[in-house]
Structures are given as structure tokens and as C-alpha cells.
Amino acid sequence: MSPLEVELFRTWMEAYGRASRENDPQASANLFAQDARYYESPFEEPLIGRDDIYEYWSKGSHNLRDKQSTYEILAIRDHMGIARWQSQFTVIESGKHFALDCVFVVEFNEDGLCQTFREWWHIQEGKHQEQ
């Protein structure tokens, strides 16, 4: 397997952000391999497979609005990229605004799709963070 290139990781992160902003769970799921593992938390079992990832994103897309996000690539090694992800959004049901600050570890397969996704995140209510 070829090492991950910066441009592939940047393109993947841009597509991830666009899918989130546009509330497009299918575009999100398509970034992942059919048998991908998605760890939203290190303490939970992963979502397994594109269908589970689609369902997860679909639930979130119906409940959030005013999404904004930025990212910064921190490192690339072998077939893995690490990025900082910052996001802001409003929960439709409550009208509450949140800021999210995450670290993503994204491992790619030979087709350029995410095989394993791990995230660590902190969330704060009511604050707008600088993007």
C-alpha cells in the first residue's frame, strides 16, 4: 500500500466537511469503506460498515443546522492522517448552539476510502469559537 499523500487527506477532509455542512448522510457514508470501523468514542463499540455510518449521519443531519467547520492537518504517516476538527452548530429541537473541538485519526485503505475512523471530542454549549 502506498503512503497517504497530503492532497488525498485534504480532499477527504474537505468532502467530510461539505457532507456535514450540506446535511448529506450519503455523501458522508461514501467516504468510508464498505466494512469501515467508525469510533465516535474510544469507550464505545465502533459503528461497523457503511450502512451503520449512513444511519448515524442521517440521525444527526435531521437535528442540526447552521453548521460551520474548519480543520487543520496535524500529521500524516504511512496510511494514516491526523487532523484537528472544529465545528459549530445549532440543535434544531432546543435552539442551543454548540462548539465542538475534535481530533480525528483516519486510516485509509488502498482505494483512498476511510477504513478506520477514530475521534476524540470536547463540546461546549453556548460559545462561539473562532474558526
N, CA and C of each residue as an Amber inpcrd file, in Angstrom:
protein
   393
   0.8320000  -1.1820000   0.0000000   0.0000000   0.0000000   0.0000000
   0.8780000   1.2470000   0.0000000   0.5350000   2.2040000  -0.8420000
   1.2820000   3.4540000  -0.9350000   1.0130000   4.3260000   0.2850000
   1.9990000   5.1240000   0.6740000   1.7610000   6.0530000   1.7840000
   0.6890000   7.0770000   1.4310000  -0.0190000   7.5310000   2.4340000
  -1.0350000   8.5620000   2.2680000  -0.3700000   9.8660000   1.8570000
  -0.9460000  10.5300000   0.8840000  -0.4310000  11.8240000   0.4550000
  -1.2900000  12.9390000   1.0420000  -0.6650000  14.0750000   1.2910000
  -1.3440000  15.2100000   1.8990000  -2.5840000  15.5950000   1.0960000
  -2.4770000  15.6190000  -0.2190000  -3.5990000  16.0650000  -1.0460000
  -4.8070000  15.1350000  -0.9160000  -4.5870000  13.8360000  -0.8180000
  -5.7070000  12.9030000  -0.6310000  -6.3910000  13.1610000   0.7080000
  -5.6080000  13.3470000   1.7570000  -6.1910000  13.6080000   3.0780000
  -6.9370000  14.9390000   3.0770000  -6.3630000  15.9550000   2.4670000
  -7.0170000  17.2660000   2.3850000  -8.3490000  17.1430000   1.6140000
  -8.3320000  16.4430000   0.5020000  -9.5430000  16.2460000  -0.2870000
 -10.6000000  15.5070000   0.5210000 -10.1820000  14.4870000   1.2680000
 -11.1130000  13.7150000   2.1030000 -11.7160000  14.6040000   3.1890000
 -10.8900000  15.3970000   3.8570000 -11.3800000  16.2880000   4.9120000
 -12.3350000  17.3340000   4.3400000 -12.0460000  17.8760000   3.1610000
 -12.9410000  18.8370000   2.5200000 -14.2950000  18.1870000   2.2200000
 -14.2690000  16.9550000   1.7070000 -15.5120000  16.2460000   1.3940000
 -16.2920000  15.9330000   2.6700000 -15.5940000  15.5850000   3.7400000
 -16.2240000  15.3280000   5.0350000 -16.9480000  16.5890000   5.5210000
 -16.2640000  17.7300000   5.4320000 -16.8650000  18.9960000   5.8520000
 -18.0510000  19.3960000   4.9970000 -17.9380000  19.2110000   3.6890000
 -19.0370000  19.5530000   2.7800000 -20.2600000  18.6740000   3.0690000
 -20.0530000  17.3750000   3.2650000 -21.1630000  16.4650000   3.5610000
 -21.8440000  16.8630000   4.8690000 -21.0610000  17.2730000   5.8480000
 -21.6270000  17.7100000   7.1190000 -22.4310000  18.9890000   6.9450000
 -21.8420000  19.9580000   6.3020000 -22.4840000  21.2660000   6.1080000
 -23.7730000  21.1390000   5.3060000 -23.7800000  20.2570000   4.3160000
 -24.9400000  20.0890000   3.4460000 -25.9300000  19.0520000   3.9620000
 -25.6850000  18.5250000   5.1680000 -26.5640000  17.5050000   5.7550000
 -26.8020000  16.3480000   4.7790000 -25.7240000  15.8130000   4.2430000
 -25.7990000  14.7650000   3.2340000 -25.2130000  13.4610000   3.7820000
 -26.0390000  12.6400000   4.4500000 -25.5120000  11.4130000   5.0400000
 -24.9750000  10.4300000   4.0110000 -25.5030000  10.4380000   2.7890000
 -24.9850000   9.5150000   1.7680000 -23.5800000   9.9210000   1.3420000
 -23.3590000  11.2230000   1.1540000 -22.0150000  11.6950000   0.8110000
 -21.0360000  11.3730000   1.9390000 -21.4850000  11.4820000   3.1790000
 -20.6380000  11.1330000   4.3210000 -20.2850000   9.6550000   4.2860000
 -21.2860000   8.8120000   4.1500000 -21.0660000   7.3620000   4.1530000
 -20.1480000   6.9440000   3.0100000 -20.2520000   7.6110000   1.8740000
 -19.4410000   7.2440000   0.7130000 -17.9510000   7.5000000   0.9080000
 -17.5730000   8.2240000   1.9410000 -16.1640000   8.4630000   2.2460000
 -15.5230000   7.2650000   2.9450000 -16.3440000   6.2990000   3.3300000
 -15.8840000   5.1580000   4.1200000 -15.9540000   3.8570000   3.3170000
 -15.0450000   2.9430000   3.6100000 -15.0570000   1.6190000   3.0080000
 -16.3130000   0.8710000   3.4440000 -16.7170000  -0.1100000   2.6700000
 -17.9230000  -0.8830000   2.9940000 -17.8550000  -1.4890000   4.3880000
 -16.6800000  -1.9180000   4.8180000 -16.5280000  -2.5770000   6.1210000
 -15.7910000  -1.6940000   7.1340000 -15.8710000  -0.3810000   6.9470000
 -15.1510000   0.5580000   7.8150000 -15.5960000   0.4460000   9.2690000
 -14.7090000   0.8570000  10.1430000 -14.9990000   0.9610000  11.5750000
 -14.9360000   2.4410000  11.9480000 -15.9870000   2.9150000  12.6280000
 -16.1310000   4.3260000  12.9760000 -16.2800000   4.4110000  14.4900000
 -15.2420000   4.9030000  15.1550000 -15.2450000   5.0460000  16.6130000
 -15.5780000   6.4900000  16.9560000 -16.8150000   6.7440000  17.3650000
 -17.1790000   8.0940000  17.7880000 -16.5800000   8.3880000  19.1580000
 -16.3180000   7.3430000  19.9120000 -15.7390000   7.4700000  21.2480000
 -14.8150000   6.2850000  21.4880000 -13.7130000   6.5100000  22.1890000
 -12.8310000   5.3790000  22.4870000 -13.4560000   4.3970000  23.4880000
 -14.5680000   4.7830000  24.1000000 -15.1850000   3.9410000  25.1170000
 -16.3890000   3.1630000  24.6030000 -16.7460000   3.3670000  23.3520000
 -17.9060000   2.7060000  22.7510000 -17.4350000   1.7400000  21.6750000
 -18.2800000   0.7720000  21.3900000 -18.0130000  -0.1130000  20.2590000
 -18.1580000   0.7080000  18.9740000 -17.4010000   0.3740000  17.9320000
 -17.4920000   1.1710000  16.7020000 -18.7550000   0.8510000  15.9170000
 -19.1400000   1.8160000  15.1130000 -20.1010000   1.5320000  14.0590000
 -19.3260000   0.7010000  13.0430000 -19.9570000  -0.2900000  12.4660000
 -19.2520000  -1.1440000  11.5140000 -20.0080000  -1.1540000  10.1960000
 -19.3460000  -0.6920000   9.1760000 -19.8950000  -0.7220000   7.8360000
 -20.5490000   0.5790000   7.4170000 -20.5950000   0.7620000   6.1300000
 -21.1240000   1.9830000   5.5360000 -22.5910000   2.2130000   5.8950000
 -23.3790000   1.1380000   5.9890000 -24.8040000   1.3020000   6.3230000
 -24.9900000   1.8850000   7.7190000 -24.2120000   1.3950000   8.7030000
 -24.2990000   1.9370000  10.0670000 -23.8440000   3.3930000  10.1050000
 -22.8100000   3.7100000   9.3440000 -22.3040000   5.0840000   9.2960000
 -23.3560000   5.9970000   8.6710000 -24.0000000   5.5350000   7.6240000
 -25.0790000   6.3040000   6.9980000 -26.1890000   6.5940000   8.0140000
 -26.6250000   5.5850000   8.7470000 -27.6980000   5.7690000   9.7400000
 -27.2910000   6.7830000  10.8080000 -26.0660000   6.6970000  11.2870000
 -25.5480000   7.6210000  12.2980000 -25.5960000   9.0610000  11.7760000
 -25.0860000   9.2790000  10.5720000 -25.0720000  10.6180000   9.9890000
 -26.4750000  11.0860000   9.6550000 -27.3400000  10.1870000   9.2580000
 -28.7100000  10.5480000   8.9160000 -29.4490000  11.1050000  10.1260000
 -29.2610000  10.4860000  11.2760000 -29.8950000  10.9850000  12.5030000
 -29.4030000  12.3920000  12.8320000 -28.1180000  12.6040000  12.7310000
 -27.5520000  13.9070000  13.0350000 -27.9560000  14.9790000  12.0450000
 -28.1060000  14.6110000  10.7870000 -28.4100000  15.6160000   9.7650000
 -29.8030000  16.2100000   9.9310000 -30.7080000  15.4900000  10.5500000
 -32.0710000  15.9870000  10.7240000 -32.2340000  16.8510000  11.9770000
 -31.2350000  16.8730000  12.8350000 -31.3590000  17.5510000  14.1130000
 -30.4370000  18.7700000  14.2580000 -29.5880000  19.0250000  13.2490000
 -28.6140000  20.1080000  13.3700000 -28.7480000  21.0870000  12.2180000
 -28.4420000  22.3650000  12.5100000 -28.4490000  23.3920000  11.4560000
 -27.3270000  24.3830000  11.7470000 -27.1400000  25.3270000  10.8450000
 -26.1250000  26.3810000  10.9810000 -24.7320000  25.8010000  11.2160000
 -24.4270000  24.7430000  10.5090000 -23.1300000  24.0780000  10.7000000
 -22.0080000  24.8450000  10.0170000 -20.9240000  24.9870000  10.7510000
 -19.6900000  25.5620000  10.2340000 -18.5580000  24.6960000  10.7500000
 -17.5110000  24.5510000   9.9590000 -16.3820000  23.7540000  10.4320000
 -15.0880000  24.1800000   9.7490000 -14.0090000  23.8810000  10.4100000
 -12.6720000  24.0580000   9.8650000 -11.8410000  22.8570000  10.3080000
 -10.7200000  22.6710000   9.6530000  -9.8210000  21.5980000  10.0500000
  -8.3820000  22.0360000   9.8330000  -7.4950000  21.3210000  10.4860000
  -6.0620000  21.5290000  10.3300000  -5.4180000  20.1540000  10.3170000
  -4.6840000  19.8580000   9.2680000  -3.9610000  18.5880000   9.2130000
  -2.7610000  18.6860000  10.1400000  -2.6720000  17.7430000  11.0630000
  -1.5890000  17.7460000  12.0500000  -0.4390000  16.8240000  11.6660000
  -0.7610000  15.6730000  11.0620000   0.2830000  14.7090000  10.7300000
  -0.2400000  13.6970000   9.7220000   0.7110000  13.1410000   8.9830000
   0.4270000  12.0350000   8.0790000   1.5700000  11.0370000   8.2350000
   1.1800000   9.7730000   8.3700000   2.1930000   8.7250000   8.4730000
   1.6390000   7.4530000   7.8630000   2.4190000   6.8550000   6.9930000
   2.0160000   5.6340000   6.3050000   0.6510000   5.8430000   5.6500000
  -0.3840000   5.1550000   6.1030000  -1.7270000   5.2700000   5.5190000
  -2.7110000   5.9600000   6.4740000  -2.1690000   6.7700000   7.3960000
  -2.9950000   7.3980000   8.4320000  -2.7860000   8.9110000   8.4360000
  -3.9140000   9.6400000   8.5990000  -3.8580000  11.0820000   8.7490000
  -4.4690000  11.4830000  10.0830000  -3.9300000  12.5370000  10.6750000
  -4.4350000  13.0630000  11.9360000  -4.7770000  14.5310000  11.7040000
  -5.9770000  14.9270000  12.1420000  -6.4180000  16.3120000  11.9330000
  -7.1630000  16.8230000  13.1570000  -7.1080000  18.1180000  13.3370000
  -7.9450000  18.8020000  14.3200000  -9.1580000  19.3120000  13.5660000
 -10.3340000  19.0770000  14.1380000 -11.6000000  19.4710000  13.5190000
 -12.3380000  20.3680000  14.5070000 -12.7660000  21.5300000  14.0570000
 -13.5620000  22.4170000  14.8840000 -14.8810000  22.6790000  14.1780000
 -15.9510000  22.6560000  14.9350000 -17.2760000  22.7910000  14.3540000
 -18.1750000  23.5890000  15.2860000 -19.1470000  24.2510000  14.6790000
 -20.2040000  24.9300000  15.4240000 -21.5200000  24.5560000  14.7760000
 -22.5550000  24.4350000  15.5890000 -23.8680000  24.0830000  15.0560000
 -24.9380000  24.4290000  16.0700000 -26.1790000  24.4220000  15.6100000
 -27.3390000  24.6430000  16.4630000 -28.1910000  23.3860000  16.4330000
 -28.6580000  22.9580000  17.5970000 -29.5750000  21.8310000  17.6860000
 -30.9680000  22.3740000  17.4210000 -31.6270000  21.8530000  16.4050000
 -32.9260000  22.3790000  15.9690000 -33.9610000  22.3120000  17.0920000
 -34.0670000  21.1800000  17.7490000 -35.1020000  20.9700000  18.7690000
 -35.0080000  21.9670000  19.9180000 -33.7910000  22.2310000  20.3930000
 -33.6210000  23.0980000  21.5540000 -33.2480000  24.5320000  21.1950000
 -32.7020000  24.7270000  19.9900000 -32.2100000  26.0400000  19.6060000
 -30.8630000  26.3730000  20.2300000 -30.2730000  25.4380000  20.9510000
 -28.9870000  25.6860000  21.6120000 -27.8370000  25.5640000  20.6230000
 -26.8520000  26.4350000  20.8310000 -25.6690000  26.4770000  19.9800000
 -24.5160000  25.7740000  20.6910000 -23.7260000  25.0320000  19.9300000
 -22.5920000  24.2990000  20.4890000 -21.3440000  24.5160000  19.6610000
 -20.2040000  24.4440000  20.3270000 -18.8970000  24.4310000  19.6740000
 -18.2560000  23.0870000  19.9930000 -17.6550000  22.4840000  18.9840000
 -17.0510000  21.1640000  19.1040000 -15.5950000  21.2710000  18.6660000
 -14.7070000  20.6530000  19.4260000 -13.2900000  20.6340000  19.0790000
 -12.8360000  19.1800000  19.1350000 -12.3270000  18.6710000  18.0260000
 -12.0470000  17.2360000  17.9010000 -10.6410000  16.9720000  17.3740000
 -10.2050000  15.7550000  17.5880000  -9.0490000  15.1970000  16.8960000
  -9.5420000  13.9620000  16.1680000  -9.2210000  13.8840000  14.8840000
  -9.5670000  12.7280000  14.0610000  -8.2920000  11.9570000  13.7370000
  -8.3680000  10.6450000  13.8290000  -7.3300000   9.7550000  13.3160000
  -8.0180000   8.9220000  12.2400000  -7.5700000   9.0900000  11.0030000
  -8.2380000   8.4970000   9.8510000  -7.2570000   7.5670000   9.1380000
  -7.6110000   6.2840000   9.0970000  -6.7780000   5.2950000   8.4000000
  -7.4510000   4.9350000   7.0820000  -6.6750000   4.9680000   6.0130000
  -7.1990000   4.7660000   4.6680000  -6.8420000   3.3930000   4.1200000
  -7.7110000   2.8930000   3.2340000  -7.4090000   1.6580000   2.5220000
  -6.7630000   2.0040000   1.1840000  -6.4490000   1.0060000   0.3940000
  -5.7620000   1.2260000  -0.8910000  -6.6320000   1.9570000  -1.9160000
  -7.9520000   2.0230000  -1.6860000  -8.8490000   2.7350000  -2.5950000
  -9.0460000   4.2000000  -2.2080000  -8.3680000   4.6610000  -1.1630000
  -8.4980000   6.0440000  -0.7300000  -9.7330000   6.3110000   0.1090000
 -10.3480000   5.2380000   0.6170000 -11.5120000   5.3710000   1.4960000
 -11.0800000   5.1540000   2.9380000 -11.8300000   5.7390000   3.8490000
 -11.5140000   5.5650000   5.2660000 -11.8580000   4.1420000   5.6880000
 -10.8770000   3.4480000   6.2480000 -11.0710000   2.0900000   6.7600000
 -11.3700000   2.1150000   8.2590000 -10.6780000   2.9910000   8.9840000
 -10.8970000   3.1380000  10.4270000 -10.8830000   4.6210000  10.7630000
 -11.9070000   5.0450000  11.4870000 -12.0560000   6.4500000  11.8750000
 -12.1970000   6.4980000  13.3860000 -11.3390000   7.2700000  14.0180000
 -11.4080000   7.4570000  15.4700000 -11.4680000   8.9570000  15.7470000
 -12.3550000   9.3250000  16.6930000 -12.4180000  10.7360000  17.0590000
 -12.4670000  10.8920000  18.5730000 -11.8630000  11.9730000  19.0000000
 -11.9160000  12.4020000  20.3900000 -12.4310000  13.8190000  20.3490000
 -13.4210000  14.1470000  21.1600000 -14.0210000  15.4670000  21.0530000
 -14.4400000  16.0330000  22.4080000 -14.4790000  17.3530000  22.4030000
 -14.9950000  18.1320000  23.5380000 -16.0650000  19.0510000  22.9790000
 -17.0960000  19.2450000  23.7790000 -18.2010000  20.0750000  23.3190000
 -18.4900000  21.1340000  24.3850000 -18.8520000  22.3120000  23.9250000
 -19.2010000  23.3890000  24.8470000 -20.4570000  24.0710000  24.3340000
 -21.4020000  24.2700000  25.2300000 -22.6560000  24.9100000  24.8620000
 -22.5450000  26.4160000  24.9250000 -23.2030000  27.0630000  23.9820000
 -23.4080000  28.4940000  24.0510000 -22.2420000  29.3600000  23.6800000
 -21.1320000  28.8040000  23.3230000 -19.9550000  29.6030000  22.9860000
 -19.6840000  29.4910000  21.4970000 -19.3380000  30.6240000  20.9250000
 -18.8790000  30.6310000  19.5310000 -17.3700000  30.6160000  19.5800000
 -16.7610000  29.6140000  18.9720000 -15.2980000  29.5800000  18.9360000
 -14.8210000  30.2310000  17.6480000 -13.6380000  30.7550000  17.6740000
 -13.1010000  31.3860000  16.4780000 -12.6750000  30.3010000  15.5290000
 -13.0380000  30.4510000  14.2680000 -12.7250000  29.4500000  13.2520000
 -11.4230000  29.7570000  12.6000000
